[in-house]
Structure formats: C-alpha cells, structure tokens
C-alpha cells in the first residue's frame, strides 16, 4: 500500500475508513498530534476511553508490552486504541518483537505509532506499509498555509476571507500550532458570525508579539531604522527565537524581490498579485517597499541575511547584536 499524505488521511477518516494500523511520521508535530486526535475521536468514544486506550513511549517501553496491549480485547466497545509516541526511539529488539504484531494486526485494535523518521528498508516498516498506513506529516510549503488556515476555520464552523488568512500567515509565520491557536482565538472573537475578516484578525492577533514581527518587516521594507530597532527590541524581549525571526525577515524580502522584478518588467498590478500570491489588500504597501530597493540593494540584504544566519548558528556574535547589525545593514546604515 502506498504511503499516505496527511490530507488523504483526513479524507479517509471523514469517510469512516479506519485502518487497524498507522505509523505517523514527519517534521510537523502539530499535524501528527491533530491526526492522532482525530483518529482517537473516531475509534474510541470518551465514555469508554479509560478501558480502551493505552499510551507508550518508545524510549521507555518494551515490544512485548505494546504487543500485549494490542492483542487485548476491547471492553464495552468495538475497538481499542494503542498509541506508541516517540516510536523512533524503539529499540531494535522492540521492533523485532513488534514486526510480528504489525504483520497480523488485530481487527479489534487500532495500533498507532508516531515518530519523526522511518526506514522503509526495515522489515517492521515494510509490514506496516503492507498491512496498514504510513502517514507523512510534512510541514506545508508557504503557498499551502492558506489552505491549512481555511481547514482550521472550517473545523471551527467559520469561513475566513482570503485577505484575513494572508494577514494571519503574515503575522504568525509558518508555525502551525501558533496559527491554529490564533485561528481559534479569532473564531471565539467573531462569535456567531460566520465570516472572519481582516479586521477580526487585526483585533485579536495585534495584541500578541507577532504584531511586532509584522511591524518589524514593514519597518525594514520602509528602511525606517528607529522603528525597526524598536520593534526588534520588543520581539526579542518577548522571547522570539532569533533564527525564527530571521526566517520571517527572509520571507518578506523574497517577496519584495519578486515584486521588484515584476515592477521592473511593467507588470500590471493585478498580475503581480496573481504571480506572487500577495493578496491585493497588502499589495500597494509591498509595492511601495519594493521600490525602495534596487536589485543591488536586495543582493546586499540577502548577503547580510546569510552572514547573520552564520553568526547565529556559529555563536560568532551575541544574538541581539547580530540582529541589530542586520537591521542596520538593511536600513542602509550598517557595513
């Protein structure tokens, strides 16, 4: 059986198509946790969960413990669920023991593993793939974040406007857990109203530290040094990781460079929006910022971003000083 993507898993569960065996793997823990939660909701009802749910940790458990739980009959229910978290830490001996278990999964148990990496050369994973589902929980690309937010909104009974979804991504970045958390706050804020607007997102998210990131990106785009340094100070005091912040600045300037190229080619505004994926609500501001940078300026920005990345990862300069130097470089007063 072919490996399954997490969106395919969601559709299968919605149809009631549940396998007796799953291994969730990938670099996005939020998607993994959400998938396991959805599976739990379909497999074991809350009133009998105490009798029909076991959780193990790969770095602590033995294979025979998991196998015994998987072979136990459910009580007062049709199925039970056995979950092994941190399955990548299972010992070779435990995997050997469990290979027989996954080769012939119990029809009355849903046996679930979750871990970061898999090795499909091993017999254990070959048996999982043959008799169950390997589900990849991969961090979405930037252009897939809008779909993720719309899905979260639908799950909360809401419909989010495209510009509002774009604003949320712009303010929060690509942290799925934070995006989902902020979407839930916005949904609570709008109450019985179905549609979520840009103003709703601004009203809720603007009170969090991510608003400062939005301010910093715009201050850098406007080459306003004083404003950029104030925003940077606020963000770092709030505990934002410098490398995460660096990634968000790089994202902003990749967008500016693409818009700058299209402006140079006299591309119509509507076409710029379509080609870059920038919502029209934000486009005029992005275009104004792009005009402040020549191609040579932008090359210099990315050289500074690269140098800062090396500084932060190599410990060559204190993080605060490295980020302040980057801000000064971008605003035109640095090296």
C-alpha positions in Angstrom: 0.0 0.0 0.0 1.4 3.4 -0.9 2.4 6.0 1.7 -0.4 8.4 2.6 -0.3 12.2 2.9 -2.0 13.7 6.0 -4.7 15.3 3.9 -5.5 11.9 2.4 -5.7 10.5 5.9 -8.2 13.3 6.9 -10.4 12.4 4.0 -10.3 8.7 4.8 -11.2 9.3 8.4 -14.1 11.6 7.4 -15.4 8.7 5.2 -15.1 6.4 8.3 -12.3 4.4 6.6 -10.1 3.5 9.6 -7.1 1.1 9.3 -6.1 -1.2 12.2 -2.5 0.1 11.9 -0.9 3.5 11.4 2.6 5.0 11.6 2.6 8.8 11.5 6.0 10.3 10.7 7.4 13.7 9.5 8.8 17.1 10.6 5.5 18.7 11.7 4.4 17.6 15.2 1.2 19.7 15.1 -0.2 17.7 12.1 0.8 14.5 13.8 -0.9 15.3 17.1 -4.0 16.5 15.2 -4.2 13.3 13.2 -3.9 11.1 16.2 -6.6 13.2 18.0 -9.0 12.8 15.0 -8.3 9.1 14.9 -9.0 8.8 18.6 -12.3 10.5 18.2 -13.4 8.0 15.5 -12.1 4.9 17.2 -12.9 5.2 20.9 -15.7 7.2 22.4 -14.9 9.3 25.5 -17.1 7.3 27.9 -15.2 4.1 27.4 -11.7 5.6 26.8 -10.3 4.7 30.2 -10.8 1.0 29.4 -9.7 1.1 25.7 -6.8 3.4 25.4 -3.1 2.7 26.2 -0.1 5.0 25.5 3.5 4.0 25.5 6.8 5.9 24.8 9.4 4.4 22.5 12.3 5.3 24.8 10.7 3.6 27.8 8.7 0.6 26.7 9.4 -2.9 25.6 8.0 -4.5 22.4 6.1 -7.3 24.3 4.3 -4.6 26.4 2.9 -3.0 23.3 2.1 -6.3 21.6 0.2 -7.5 24.7 -1.9 -4.3 24.8 -2.5 -4.5 21.0 -3.8 -8.1 21.4 -6.1 -7.3 24.4 -9.8 -7.3 23.5 -11.7 -4.0 23.9 -14.2 -3.5 26.8 -17.7 -2.2 26.2 -16.6 -1.1 22.7 -15.9 -2.4 19.2 -12.3 -1.3 19.2 -9.5 -0.1 21.4 -6.5 2.2 20.5 -2.9 1.7 21.4 -0.5 4.6 20.8 3.3 4.5 20.8 4.8 8.0 20.9 8.4 8.7 20.1 8.4 5.4 18.1 11.7 6.4 16.5 13.3 5.6 19.9 12.1 1.9 19.9 15.0 -0.4 20.4 15.9 -2.9 17.7 14.7 -5.7 19.9 11.3 -4.0 20.4 11.0 -3.5 16.6 11.7 -7.2 16.1 9.0 -8.2 18.6 6.5 -5.7 17.0 7.2 -6.8 13.5 5.1 -10.0 14.1 2.4 -7.8 15.6 2.1 -5.4 12.6 2.3 -8.3 10.2 -1.0 -9.6 11.5 -2.8 -6.6 13.1 -5.7 -7.3 15.5 -9.0 -6.2 13.8 -10.3 -5.0 17.2 -7.3 -2.7 17.9 -6.1 0.4 16.2 -2.3 0.3 16.8 -0.7 3.7 16.2 2.9 4.8 16.1 4.2 8.3 15.8 7.8 9.4 15.2 10.0 11.8 13.2 11.8 9.4 10.8 11.2 6.0 9.3 13.4 3.5 7.5 11.4 1.7 4.9 14.2 -0.8 4.4 13.5 -2.4 7.7 11.0 -5.3 7.8 8.9 -3.6 10.5 8.1 -0.6 8.2 7.6 -2.9 5.2 4.9 -4.8 7.2 3.3 -1.5 8.4 3.1 -0.3 4.8 1.7 -3.7 3.7 -0.9 -4.1 6.4 -1.7 -0.5 7.5 -0.8 3.1 6.6 2.4 5.1 6.7 1.1 8.7 7.0 3.5 11.5 6.3 3.0 14.7 8.4 5.2 17.1 6.4 5.5 20.8 7.2 3.5 22.6 4.5 5.1 24.9 2.0 4.4 28.6 2.3 1.8 28.5 -0.5 -0.1 25.8 1.4 -0.6 27.7 4.6 -3.7 29.4 3.3 -5.4 26.0 2.8 -4.3 24.9 6.3 -5.9 28.0 7.8 -9.1 27.6 5.8 -9.3 24.0 7.0 -8.8 25.1 10.6 -11.5 27.7 10.2 -13.9 25.1 8.7 -13.3 22.9 11.7 -14.4 25.8 13.9 -17.5 26.4 11.8 -16.1 29.6 10.2 -15.2 30.9 6.7 -12.1 33.1 6.6 -11.6 35.7 3.9 -8.5 35.2 1.7 -7.0 38.6 2.9 -7.6 37.6 6.5 -5.8 34.2 6.0 -2.9 36.1 4.4 -2.8 38.5 7.3 -2.7 35.6 9.7 0.2 34.0 7.9 2.0 37.3 7.7 1.6 38.0 11.4 2.3 34.5 12.7 4.6 32.9 10.2 4.6 29.1 9.4 4.3 27.8 13.0 1.2 25.6 12.6 0.5 25.3 16.3 0.6 29.1 16.7 -1.6 29.5 13.5 -4.2 27.1 14.8 -4.2 28.7 18.3 -4.6 32.2 16.8 -7.4 31.0 14.5 -9.2 29.6 17.5 -9.0 32.9 19.3 -10.3 34.8 16.2 -13.2 32.3 15.9 -14.1 32.9 19.5 -13.9 36.6 19.0 -16.3 36.7 16.0 -18.9 34.7 17.9 -22.0 33.6 15.9 -20.8 35.4 12.8 -19.6 33.0 10.1 -17.1 35.1 8.1 -13.7 36.1 9.5 -12.4 39.4 8.2 -9.0 41.2 8.2 -10.3 43.4 11.0 -11.1 40.4 13.1 -7.5 39.1 12.7 -6.1 42.5 13.4 -8.2 42.9 16.5 -7.0 39.7 18.1 -3.6 39.0 16.7 -2.4 42.6 17.1 -2.3 42.1 20.8 0.3 39.4 20.6 4.0 39.5 20.0 3.5 38.5 16.3 2.2 42.0 15.6 5.7 43.3 16.4 7.1 40.9 13.7 4.7 42.5 11.2 5.8 45.9 12.3 9.5 44.9 12.0 9.1 43.6 8.5 7.3 46.7 7.3 9.8 49.0 9.1 12.7 47.2 7.3 10.8 47.4 4.0 10.4 51.2 4.6 14.1 51.4 5.7 12.9 53.1 8.9 15.8 52.3 11.3 14.4 53.8 14.5 11.1 52.0 14.1 12.8 48.7 13.1 15.1 48.8 16.2 12.1 49.5 18.5 10.2 46.5 17.0 13.3 44.3 17.2 13.8 45.1 20.9 10.1 44.3 21.7 10.3 41.0 19.8 13.5 39.8 21.4 12.3 40.8 24.9 9.1 38.7 24.3 11.3 35.7 23.7 11.0 35.2 20.0 13.9 32.9 18.7 16.3 34.9 16.5 16.5 32.2 13.9 12.7 32.1 13.5 12.7 35.9 13.2 15.5 35.7 10.6 13.4 33.3 8.5 10.4 35.6 8.6 12.5 38.6 7.5 14.0 36.5 4.7 10.4 35.6 3.6 9.5 39.2 3.5 12.5 40.2 1.3 12.0 37.2 -1.1 8.5 38.7 -1.6 9.9 42.2 -2.1 12.5 41.0 -4.6 9.9 39.1 -6.7 7.6 42.2 -6.7 10.6 44.4 -7.6 11.4 42.2 -10.7 7.8 42.4 -11.8 7.6 46.2 -11.4 10.8 46.5 -13.5 9.0 44.5 -16.2 6.0 46.8 -16.0 3.7 44.0 -15.0 0.1 45.2 -14.2 -0.8 45.3 -10.5 -3.5 42.6 -10.8 -1.0 40.3 -12.4 1.6 41.0 -9.8 -0.9 39.9 -7.1 -1.6 36.7 -9.1 2.0 35.8 -9.8 3.3 36.5 -6.2 0.3 35.3 -4.2 0.2 38.6 -2.4 -3.3 39.5 -1.5 -4.5 42.8 -3.1 -5.2 44.1 0.4 -1.4 44.2 1.1 -0.1 44.7 -2.4 0.2 48.5 -2.5 2.3 48.6 0.6 4.5 45.8 -0.6 5.0 47.6 -4.0 5.9 50.8 -2.2 8.5 49.0 -0.2 9.9 47.1 -3.2 10.5 50.5 -4.9 12.8 51.5 -2.1 15.4 48.8 -3.0 17.4 48.4 -6.1 18.5 44.9 -7.3 21.9 45.6 -5.9 20.3 46.6 -2.5 18.4 43.4 -2.4 21.5 41.3 -3.1 23.2 43.1 -0.2 20.2 42.3 2.0 20.5 38.6 1.3 24.3 38.7 1.9 23.5 40.2 5.3 20.8 37.6 6.0 23.3 34.9 5.2 26.0 36.4 7.3 23.6 36.8 10.2 22.5 33.1 9.8 26.1 32.1 10.1 26.6 34.3 13.2 23.5 32.9 15.0 24.4 29.3 14.2 28.1 29.6 14.9 28.0 31.7 18.0 30.3 34.3 16.5 28.3 37.3 17.8 25.6 37.6 20.5 22.1 37.1 19.0 20.9 40.6 19.9 24.0 42.3 18.4 23.8 40.1 15.3 20.1 41.1 14.7 20.8 44.7 15.4 23.6 44.7 12.8 21.2 43.1 10.3 18.6 45.8 10.9 21.2 48.5 10.3 22.5 46.8 7.2 19.0 46.5 5.7 18.2 50.1 6.6 21.4 51.3 4.9 23.5 52.4 7.9 25.5 49.2 8.5 28.6 47.8 7.0 
